[in-house]
Amino acid sequence: MPERRLPLFVATGLVGLAGGYAASQVGWPLPWMVGALLAIILVRCLTPWQLTEIPNGRKCGQCIIGLGIGLHFTPAVIEQVASHFALIVFGALFTTLSSVISVWLLRCAGEDRATAFFASMPGGSGEMVNLGARNGAALSQVAAAQSLRVLAVVLCVPALFKLLLGDGVPLNHSASVSWGWLLLIAPLGVLAALLWQRLRQPNPWLFGPLLVAASASLAGDLHIGLPNGASQIGQWLIGSGLACHFNRAFFRRAPSFLGRTLLATALCMLIAASAAWALSLLTQLDLRSLTLGMMPGGIAEMSLTAETLQLSVPLVTALQVMRLLFVLFLAEPLFHRWNGKSGLP
């Protein structure tokens, strides 16, 4: 009988679980995401074993996290967030504009305008690669910069927050589970994700479930949450999926480019933290939540960090979503305006 082997993605899941469990034992924030991420990257970089992504694993993880984020939206919390809408717009716009530092650093390294611009915009890897493709950017460089920025933020921000700022102030959000509501919301969230994907909108598997869960939570003032373990499964799936974009070849490719990307990311994080501190002096909003919302990371990752550290998930999500909208709608027109001012490449 022929030998039957398990698919390689099964090993990916097992390595990710081992890494997540180890990270949870040492008290690392976002342990099931960060632990899975680091464990799979180490295996892919230090061994010939090139673990492959779990089919649709990251989509499932984003769907779970989207549902969990949406259930944090209650009328009382939304009223507080809405009362600071102008601040949210300003914070998102400011952090978007701060990416000009990254553009300048990459231009100094000799990158063309399109590559430097779309590699620097904090709008999501897939979306920026698509915009870069339409404008003549080097797609491998854009994808590398976007992936490395998210990796750096995911690895550094949760750890720094827990080390420097503590665990945050517990929120008045009930963690009770209503299986009846969840059995209604979850399938509707999947349908919304499929529709969002068909319409070619950004982050469909996060935004679709998030919108459905938030709408139900607001309409019914539900005050419910996901069952224990759901967030950890979502973290594990997202971390395992993200890790499969990295191997030895990735880190050996254009070390100067990657180094400048890391430096630009660190500067953008510093600017975001400074702006959040200034805004917190002018408002009653929590410094931790403002800082996290202005970080140049992914919506799912930063919202998860807010949930783990017991911060205002809706405020962080609102800031992250607003910045994403700014980038998606303004990046290409701004690039055309900048690129059209001179005939230089």
FIPAKOL-320340 format. One record per residue (C-alpha): residue number from 1; residue in three letters; x, y, z. Coordinates in pm, whole numbers, m for minus. Example, Ala and Ser with C-alpha at 12.3 -4.5 7.8 and 13.67 -1.06 7.14 Angstrom:
BEGIN
@seq->1, type->ALA, c1->1230, c2->m450, c3->780
@seq->2, type->SER, c1->1367, c2->m106, c3->714
***
This chain:
BEGIN
@seq->1, type->MET, c1->0, c2->0, c3->0
@seq->2, type->PRO, c1->133, c2->347, c3->m79
@seq->3, type->GLU, c1->250, c2->552, c3->216
@seq->4, type->ARG, c1->0, c2->818, c3->313
@seq->5, type->ARG, c1->137, c2->1142, c3->452
@seq->6, type->LEU, c1->m46, c2->1410, c3->639
@seq->7, type->PRO, c1->m68, c2->1744, c3->456
@seq->8, type->LEU, c1->209, c2->1986, c3->551
@seq->9, type->PHE, c1->m40, c2->2242, c3->680
@seq->10, type->VAL, c1->m126, c2->1999, c3->963
@seq->11, type->ALA, c1->231, c2->2041, c3->1087
@seq->12, type->THR, c1->187, c2->2417, c3->1054
@seq->13, type->GLY, c1->m107, c2->2403, c3->1290
@seq->14, type->LEU, c1->74, c2->2181, c3->1539
@seq->15, type->VAL, c1->386, c2->2399, c3->1543
@seq->16, type->GLY, c1->166, c2->2705, c3->1588
@seq->17, type->LEU, c1->m19, c2->2544, c3->1877
@seq->18, type->ALA, c1->309, c2->2450, c3->2045
@seq->19, type->GLY, c1->438, c2->2804, c3->2007
@seq->20, type->GLY, c1->113, c2->2954, c3->2135
@seq->21, type->TYR, c1->109, c2->2725, c3->2438
@seq->22, type->ALA, c1->471, c2->2808, c3->2521
@seq->23, type->ALA, c1->403, c2->3181, c3->2492
@seq->24, type->SER, c1->94, c2->3152, c3->2713
@seq->25, type->GLN, c1->299, c2->2980, c3->2983
@seq->26, type->VAL, c1->546, c2->3268, c3->3005
@seq->27, type->GLY, c1->270, c2->3531, c3->3012
@seq->28, type->TRP, c1->338, c2->3688, c3->2672
@seq->29, type->PRO, c1->58, c2->3920, c3->2552
@seq->30, type->LEU, c1->m140, c2->3782, c3->2256
@seq->31, type->PRO, c1->35, c2->3449, c3->2324
@seq->32, type->TRP, c1->m151, c2->3234, c3->2073
@seq->33, type->MET, c1->m83, c2->3478, c3->1791
@seq->34, type->VAL, c1->272, c2->3581, c3->1876
@seq->35, type->GLY, c1->376, c2->3231, c3->1986
@seq->36, type->ALA, c1->240, c2->3068, c3->1669
@seq->37, type->LEU, c1->398, c2->3343, c3->1459
@seq->38, type->LEU, c1->744, c2->3307, c3->1608
@seq->39, type->ALA, c1->742, c2->2926, c3->1619
@seq->40, type->ILE, c1->649, c2->2887, c3->1252
@seq->41, type->ILE, c1->893, c2->3158, c3->1138
@seq->42, type->LEU, c1->1175, c2->2986, c3->1328
@seq->43, type->VAL, c1->1093, c2->2650, c3->1171
@seq->44, type->ARG, c1->1076, c2->2802, c3->822
@seq->45, type->CYS, c1->1399, c2->2998, c3->869
@seq->46, type->LEU, c1->1615, c2->2748, c3->1061
@seq->47, type->THR, c1->1511, c2->2421, c3->897
@seq->48, type->PRO, c1->1441, c2->2304, c3->542
@seq->49, type->TRP, c1->1083, c2->2238, c3->653
@seq->50, type->GLN, c1->879, c2->2502, c3->467
@seq->51, type->LEU, c1->548, c2->2486, c3->649
@seq->52, type->THR, c1->251, c2->2589, c3->438
@seq->53, type->GLU, c1->m49, c2->2802, c3->529
@seq->54, type->ILE, c1->m359, c2->2630, c3->666
@seq->55, type->PRO, c1->m620, c2->2648, c3->386
@seq->56, type->ASN, c1->m854, c2->2940, c3->463
@seq->57, type->GLY, c1->m710, c2->2944, c3->814
@seq->58, type->ARG, c1->m643, c2->3315, c3->826
@seq->59, type->LYS, c1->m991, c2->3388, c3->689
@seq->60, type->CYS, c1->m1146, c2->3177, c3->966
@seq->61, type->GLY, c1->m931, c2->3351, c3->1225
@seq->62, type->GLN, c1->m1030, c2->3695, c3->1098
@seq->63, type->CYS, c1->m1396, c2->3591, c3->1098
@seq->64, type->ILE, c1->m1377, c2->3484, c3->1463
@seq->65, type->ILE, c1->m1195, c2->3801, c3->1564
@seq->66, type->GLY, c1->m1435, c2->4016, c3->1362
@seq->67, type->LEU, c1->m1731, c2->3868, c3->1549
@seq->68, type->GLY, c1->m1558, c2->3921, c3->1882
@seq->69, type->ILE, c1->m1471, c2->4284, c3->1801
@seq->70, type->GLY, c1->m1823, c2->4358, c3->1683
@seq->71, type->LEU, c1->m1978, c2->4231, c3->2006
@seq->72, type->HIS, c1->m1786, c2->4500, c3->2199
@seq->73, type->PHE, c1->m1996, c2->4767, c3->2029
@seq->74, type->THR, c1->m2277, c2->4869, c3->2265
@seq->75, type->PRO, c1->m2490, c2->5185, c3->2252
@seq->76, type->ALA, c1->m2313, c2->5337, c3->2553
@seq->77, type->VAL, c1->m1967, c2->5276, c3->2409
@seq->78, type->ILE, c1->m2065, c2->5398, c3->2063
@seq->79, type->GLU, c1->m2205, c2->5718, c3->2215
@seq->80, type->GLN, c1->m1869, c2->5782, c3->2378
@seq->81, type->VAL, c1->m1678, c2->5710, c3->2057
@seq->82, type->ALA, c1->m1916, c2->5924, c3->1847
@seq->83, type->SER, c1->m1869, c2->6217, c3->2082
@seq->84, type->HIS, c1->m1499, c2->6215, c3->1988
@seq->85, type->PHE, c1->m1549, c2->6161, c3->1616
@seq->86, type->ALA, c1->m1348, c2->6469, c3->1518
@seq->87, type->LEU, c1->m1056, c2->6348, c3->1731
@seq->88, type->ILE, c1->m1073, c2->6004, c3->1569
@seq->89, type->VAL, c1->m1062, c2->6160, c3->1222
@seq->90, type->PHE, c1->m767, c2->6380, c3->1318
@seq->91, type->GLY, c1->m575, c2->6094, c3->1479
@seq->92, type->ALA, c1->m626, c2->5865, c3->1182
@seq->93, type->LEU, c1->m530, c2->6136, c3->934
@seq->94, type->PHE, c1->m221, c2->6231, c3->1134
@seq->95, type->THR, c1->m90, c2->5875, c3->1152
@seq->96, type->THR, c1->m156, c2->5831, c3->780
@seq->97, type->LEU, c1->45, c2->6143, c3->695
@seq->98, type->SER, c1->331, c2->6031, c3->922
@seq->99, type->SER, c1->408, c2->5759, c3->666
@seq->100, type->VAL, c1->584, c2->6028, c3->461
@seq->101, type->ILE, c1->888, c2->5947, c3->677
@seq->102, type->SER, c1->895, c2->5596, c3->537
@seq->103, type->VAL, c1->854, c2->5727, c3->183
@seq->104, type->TRP, c1->1151, c2->5959, c3->233
@seq->105, type->LEU, c1->1373, c2->5685, c3->379
@seq->106, type->LEU, c1->1297, c2->5445, c3->93
@seq->107, type->ARG, c1->1353, c2->5717, c3->m166
@seq->108, type->CYS, c1->1694, c2->5783, c3->m8
@seq->109, type->ALA, c1->1769, c2->5414, c3->m59
@seq->110, type->GLY, c1->1706, c2->5453, c3->m431
@seq->111, type->GLU, c1->1356, c2->5307, c3->m455
@seq->112, type->ASP, c1->1132, c2->5448, c3->m725
@seq->113, type->ARG, c1->842, c2->5670, c3->m628
@seq->114, type->ALA, c1->567, c2->5411, c3->m668
@seq->115, type->THR, c1->750, c2->5144, c3->m468
@seq->116, type->ALA, c1->847, c2->5383, c3->m188
@seq->117, type->PHE, c1->497, c2->5525, c3->m166
@seq->118, type->PHE, c1->286, c2->5209, c3->m165
@seq->119, type->ALA, c1->536, c2->5018, c3->51
@seq->120, type->SER, c1->496, c2->5291, c3->314
@seq->121, type->MET, c1->118, c2->5332, c3->328
@seq->122, type->PRO, c1->m37, c2->5157, c3->634
@seq->123, type->GLY, c1->m336, c2->5024, c3->443
@seq->124, type->GLY, c1->m294, c2->4647, c3->435
@seq->125, type->SER, c1->m65, c2->4430, c3->227
@seq->126, type->GLY, c1->m319, c2->4305, c3->m27
@seq->127, type->GLU, c1->m471, c2->4645, c3->m96
@seq->128, type->MET, c1->m135, c2->4822, c3->m129
@seq->129, type->VAL, c1->3, c2->4551, c3->m359
@seq->130, type->ASN, c1->m301, c2->4596, c3->m583
@seq->131, type->LEU, c1->m262, c2->4975, c3->m591
@seq->132, type->GLY, c1->112, c2->4939, c3->m647
@seq->133, type->ALA, c1->51, c2->4706, c3->m940
@seq->134, type->ARG, c1->m166, c2->4970, c3->m1108
@seq->135, type->ASN, c1->105, c2->5232, c3->m1065
@seq->136, type->GLY, c1->421, c2->5043, c3->m1163
@seq->137, type->ALA, c1->562, c2->4962, c3->m818
@seq->138, type->ALA, c1->794, c2->4668, c3->m750
@seq->139, type->LEU, c1->536, c2->4431, c3->m604
@seq->140, type->SER, c1->783, c2->4209, c3->m416
@seq->141, type->GLN, c1->920, c2->4513, c3->m234
@seq->142, type->VAL, c1->574, c2->4647, c3->m151
@seq->143, type->ALA, c1->460, c2->4308, c3->m17
@seq->144, type->ALA, c1->783, c2->4265, c3->182
@seq->145, type->ALA, c1->757, c2->4608, c3->343
@seq->146, type->GLN, c1->389, c2->4567, c3->433
@seq->147, type->SER, c1->444, c2->4220, c3->582
@seq->148, type->LEU, c1->750, c2->4329, c3->778
@seq->149, type->ARG, c1->570, c2->4632, c3->922
@seq->150, type->VAL, c1->282, c2->4418, c3->1052
@seq->151, type->LEU, c1->530, c2->4162, c3->1190
@seq->152, type->ALA, c1->725, c2->4431, c3->1376
@seq->153, type->VAL, c1->413, c2->4590, c3->1522
@seq->154, type->VAL, c1->260, c2->4258, c3->1629
@seq->155, type->LEU, c1->581, c2->4147, c3->1799
@seq->156, type->CYS, c1->669, c2->4475, c3->1967
@seq->157, type->VAL, c1->353, c2->4667, c3->2053
@seq->158, type->PRO, c1->170, c2->4416, c3->2278
@seq->159, type->ALA, c1->491, c2->4342, c3->2471
@seq->160, type->LEU, c1->577, c2->4711, c3->2515
@seq->161, type->PHE, c1->222, c2->4793, c3->2623
@seq->162, type->LYS, c1->214, c2->4526, c3->2889
@seq->163, type->LEU, c1->566, c2->4612, c3->3010
@seq->164, type->LEU, c1->528, c2->4990, c3->3021
@seq->165, type->LEU, c1->157, c2->5055, c3->3066
@seq->166, type->GLY, c1->31, c2->4755, c3->3257
@seq->167, type->ASP, c1->m293, c2->4568, c3->3193
@seq->168, type->GLY, c1->m527, c2->4863, c3->3155
@seq->169, type->VAL, c1->m851, c2->4938, c3->3337
@seq->170, type->PRO, c1->m1115, c2->4663, c3->3320
@seq->171, type->LEU, c1->m1411, c2->4759, c3->3103
@seq->172, type->ASN, c1->m1777, c2->4713, c3->3194
@seq->173, type->HIS, c1->m1835, c2->4458, c3->2919
@seq->174, type->SER, c1->m2005, c2->4135, c3->3008
@seq->175, type->ALA, c1->m1848, c2->3817, c3->2882
@seq->176, type->SER, c1->m2173, c2->3618, c3->2902
@seq->177, type->VAL, c1->m2236, c2->3384, c3->2610
@seq->178, type->SER, c1->m2571, c2->3361, c3->2433
@seq->179, type->TRP, c1->m2560, c2->3061, c3->2200
@seq->180, type->GLY, c1->m2891, c2->3156, c3->2041
@seq->181, type->TRP, c1->m2759, c2->3494, c3->1931
@seq->182, type->LEU, c1->m2422, c2->3352, c3->1827
@seq->183, type->LEU, c1->m2585, c2->3082, c3->1612
@seq->184, type->LEU, c1->m2771, c2->3360, c3->1433
@seq->185, type->ILE, c1->m2488, c2->3611, c3->1406
@seq->186, type->ALA, c1->m2206, c2->3376, c3->1297
@seq->187, type->PRO, c1->m2368, c2->3244, c3->973
@seq->188, type->LEU, c1->m2482, c2->3596, c3->883
@seq->189, type->GLY, c1->m2125, c2->3714, c3->939
@seq->190, type->VAL, c1->m1992, c2->3451, c3->698
@seq->191, type->LEU, c1->m2250, c2->3554, c3->436
@seq->192, type->ALA, c1->m2151, c2->3917, c3->482
@seq->193, type->ALA, c1->m1785, c2->3823, c3->437
@seq->194, type->LEU, c1->m1862, c2->3638, c3->114
@seq->195, type->LEU, c1->m2060, c2->3937, c3->m16
@seq->196, type->TRP, c1->m1785, c2->4179, c3->90
@seq->197, type->GLN, c1->m1532, c2->3957, c3->m88
@seq->198, type->ARG, c1->m1744, c2->3938, c3->m403
@seq->199, type->LEU, c1->m1761, c2->4317, c3->m407
@seq->200, type->ARG, c1->m1379, c2->4321, c3->m379
@seq->201, type->GLN, c1->m1379, c2->4528, c3->m62
@seq->202, type->PRO, c1->m1082, c2->4532, c3->180
@seq->203, type->ASN, c1->m1051, c2->4280, c3->463
@seq->204, type->PRO, c1->m1381, c2->4104, c3->387
@seq->205, type->TRP, c1->m1337, c2->3827, c3->644
@seq->206, type->LEU, c1->m1282, c2->4080, c3->921
@seq->207, type->PHE, c1->m1524, c2->4356, c3->823
@seq->208, type->GLY, c1->m1818, c2->4136, c3->720
@seq->209, type->PRO, c1->m1853, c2->3955, c3->1055
@seq->210, type->LEU, c1->m1760, c2->4272, c3->1244
@seq->211, type->LEU, c1->m2041, c2->4473, c3->1083
@seq->212, type->VAL, c1->m2299, c2->4199, c3->1143
@seq->213, type->ALA, c1->m2197, c2->4148, c3->1508
@seq->214, type->ALA, c1->m2178, c2->4520, c3->1579
@seq->215, type->SER, c1->m2519, c2->4582, c3->1419
@seq->216, type->ALA, c1->m2680, c2->4304, c3->1624
@seq->217, type->SER, c1->m2508, c2->4414, c3->1944
@seq->218, type->LEU, c1->m2615, c2->4775, c3->1897
@seq->219, type->ALA, c1->m2972, c2->4692, c3->1792
@seq->220, type->GLY, c1->m3031, c2->4453, c3->2080
@seq->221, type->ASP, c1->m2794, c2->4609, c3->2334
@seq->222, type->LEU, c1->m2674, c2->4251, c3->2382
@seq->223, type->HIS, c1->m2369, c2->4275, c3->2611
@seq->224, type->ILE, c1->m2255, c2->3926, c3->2511
@seq->225, type->GLY, c1->m1921, c2->3781, c3->2404
@seq->226, type->LEU, c1->m1765, c2->3480, c3->2237
@seq->227, type->PRO, c1->m1717, c2->3157, c3->2435
@seq->228, type->ASN, c1->m1389, c2->3091, c3->2614
@seq->229, type->GLY, c1->m1118, c2->2981, c3->2375
@seq->230, type->ALA, c1->m1264, c2->3145, c3->2063
@seq->231, type->SER, c1->m1025, c2->3440, c3->2075
@seq->232, type->GLN, c1->m729, c2->3207, c3->2122
@seq->233, type->ILE, c1->m831, c2->3003, c3->1816
@seq->234, type->GLY, c1->m859, c2->3322, c3->1612
@seq->235, type->GLN, c1->m517, c2->3436, c3->1731
@seq->236, type->TRP, c1->m362, c2->3099, c3->1644
@seq->237, type->LEU, c1->m509, c2->3095, c3->1293
@seq->238, type->ILE, c1->m407, c2->3454, c3->1215
@seq->239, type->GLY, c1->m57, c2->3409, c3->1356
@seq->240, type->SER, c1->m6, c2->3083, c3->1168
@seq->241, type->GLY, c1->m120, c2->3241, c3->842
@seq->242, type->LEU, c1->96, c2->3551, c3->877
@seq->243, type->ALA, c1->406, c2->3346, c3->963
@seq->244, type->CYS, c1->399, c2->3157, c3->634
@seq->245, type->HIS, c1->500, c2->3475, c3->447
@seq->246, type->PHE, c1->848, c2->3463, c3->605
@seq->247, type->ASN, c1->1152, c2->3245, c3->540
@seq->248, type->ARG, c1->1528, c2->3280, c3->506
@seq->249, type->ALA, c1->1501, c2->3419, c3->154
@seq->250, type->PHE, c1->1268, c2->3694, c3->277
@seq->251, type->PHE, c1->1514, c2->3820, c3->539
@seq->252, type->ARG, c1->1811, c2->3791, c3->302
@seq->253, type->ARG, c1->1637, c2->3994, c3->31
@seq->254, type->ALA, c1->1763, c2->4353, c3->11
@seq->255, type->PRO, c1->1871, c2->4389, c3->376
@seq->256, type->SER, c1->1910, c2->4766, c3->334
@seq->257, type->PHE, c1->1548, c2->4794, c3->217
@seq->258, type->LEU, c1->1421, c2->4584, c3->508
@seq->259, type->GLY, c1->1635, c2->4777, c3->754
@seq->260, type->ARG, c1->1496, c2->5110, c3->637
@seq->261, type->THR, c1->1145, c2->4968, c3->657
@seq->262, type->LEU, c1->1202, c2->4867, c3->1019
@seq->263, type->LEU, c1->1348, c2->5208, c3->1101
@seq->264, type->ALA, c1->1053, c2->5383, c3->937
@seq->265, type->THR, c1->811, c2->5161, c3->1128
@seq->266, type->ALA, c1->981, c2->5244, c3->1458
@seq->267, type->LEU, c1->966, c2->5619, c3->1381
@seq->268, type->CYS, c1->599, c2->5598, c3->1285
@seq->269, type->MET, c1->525, c2->5413, c3->1609
@seq->270, type->LEU, c1->707, c2->5683, c3->1807
@seq->271, type->ILE, c1->516, c2->5960, c3->1629
@seq->272, type->ALA, c1->186, c2->5779, c3->1688
@seq->273, type->ALA, c1->262, c2->5741, c3->2059
@seq->274, type->SER, c1->357, c2->6110, c3->2089
@seq->275, type->ALA, c1->42, c2->6223, c3->1909
@seq->276, type->ALA, c1->m173, c2->5998, c3->2129
@seq->277, type->TRP, c1->m12, c2->6144, c3->2440
@seq->278, type->ALA, c1->m86, c2->6499, c3->2319
@seq->279, type->LEU, c1->m447, c2->6411, c3->2232
@seq->280, type->SER, c1->m502, c2->6239, c3->2565
@seq->281, type->LEU, c1->m410, c2->6564, c3->2742
@seq->282, type->LEU, c1->m693, c2->6739, c3->2556
@seq->283, type->THR, c1->m959, c2->6474, c3->2617
@seq->284, type->GLN, c1->m1084, c2->6228, c3->2875
@seq->285, type->LEU, c1->m987, c2->5930, c3->2657
@seq->286, type->ASP, c1->m748, c2->5661, c3->2776
@seq->287, type->LEU, c1->m388, c2->5709, c3->2662
@seq->288, type->ARG, c1->m341, c2->5334, c3->2609
@seq->289, type->SER, c1->m641, c2->5305, c3->2378
@seq->290, type->LEU, c1->m547, c2->5615, c3->2180
@seq->291, type->THR, c1->m189, c2->5495, c3->2136
@seq->292, type->LEU, c1->m294, c2->5149, c3->2025
@seq->293, type->GLY, c1->m550, c2->5288, c3->1783
@seq->294, type->MET, c1->m288, c2->5505, c3->1616
@seq->295, type->MET, c1->m26, c2->5232, c3->1577
@seq->296, type->PRO, c1->55, c2->5135, c3->1212
@seq->297, type->GLY, c1->m58, c2->4775, c3->1254
@seq->298, type->GLY, c1->m346, c2->4561, c3->1131
@seq->299, type->ILE, c1->m700, c2->4616, c3->1256
@seq->300, type->ALA, c1->m744, c2->4259, c3->1381
@seq->301, type->GLU, c1->m408, c2->4252, c3->1558
@seq->302, type->MET, c1->m446, c2->4591, c3->1728
@seq->303, type->SER, c1->m808, c2->4527, c3->1830
@seq->304, type->LEU, c1->m704, c2->4191, c3->1974
@seq->305, type->THR, c1->m431, c2->4364, c3->2171
@seq->306, type->ALA, c1->m689, c2->4610, c3->2305
@seq->307, type->GLU, c1->m914, c2->4323, c3->2410
@seq->308, type->THR, c1->m628, c2->4136, c3->2578
@seq->309, type->LEU, c1->m511, c2->4443, c3->2769
@seq->310, type->GLN, c1->m871, c2->4537, c3->2862
@seq->311, type->LEU, c1->m875, c2->4862, c3->2665
@seq->312, type->SER, c1->m1151, c2->5028, c3->2462
@seq->313, type->VAL, c1->m1186, c2->4793, c3->2165
@seq->314, type->PRO, c1->m1440, c2->5015, c3->1979
@seq->315, type->LEU, c1->m1215, c2->5322, c3->2005
@seq->316, type->VAL, c1->m909, c2->5131, c3->1882
@seq->317, type->THR, c1->m1111, c2->4975, c3->1601
@seq->318, type->ALA, c1->m1260, c2->5312, c3->1501
@seq->319, type->LEU, c1->m915, c2->5472, c3->1476
@seq->320, type->GLN, c1->m776, c2->5179, c3->1278
@seq->321, type->VAL, c1->m1074, c2->5163, c3->1040
@seq->322, type->MET, c1->m1069, c2->5539, c3->983
@seq->323, type->ARG, c1->m700, c2->5526, c3->893
@seq->324, type->LEU, c1->m762, c2->5238, c3->654
@seq->325, type->LEU, c1->m1037, c2->5438, c3->481
@seq->326, type->PHE, c1->m807, c2->5739, c3->447
@seq->327, type->VAL, c1->m535, c2->5525, c3->291
@seq->328, type->LEU, c1->m766, c2->5338, c3->55
@seq->329, type->PHE, c1->m941, c2->5649, c3->m74
@seq->330, type->LEU, c1->m656, c2->5901, c3->m67
@seq->331, type->ALA, c1->m339, c2->5701, c3->m140
@seq->332, type->GLU, c1->m375, c2->5672, c3->m517
@seq->333, type->PRO, c1->m497, c2->6031, c3->m581
@seq->334, type->LEU, c1->m217, c2->6168, c3->m362
@seq->335, type->PHE, c1->39, c2->5955, c3->m542
@seq->336, type->HIS, c1->m83, c2->6076, c3->m882
@seq->337, type->ARG, c1->m65, c2->6436, c3->m763
@seq->338, type->TRP, c1->285, c2->6389, c3->m622
@seq->339, type->ASN, c1->410, c2->6198, c3->m923
@seq->340, type->GLY, c1->259, c2->6449, c3->m1163
@seq->341, type->LYS, c1->442, c2->6746, c3->m1018
@seq->342, type->SER, c1->759, c2->6648, c3->m1200
@seq->343, type->GLY, c1->864, c2->6415, c3->m1470
@seq->344, type->LEU, c1->1104, c2->6237, c3->m1237
@seq->345, type->PRO, c1->1057, c2->5862, c3->m1178
***
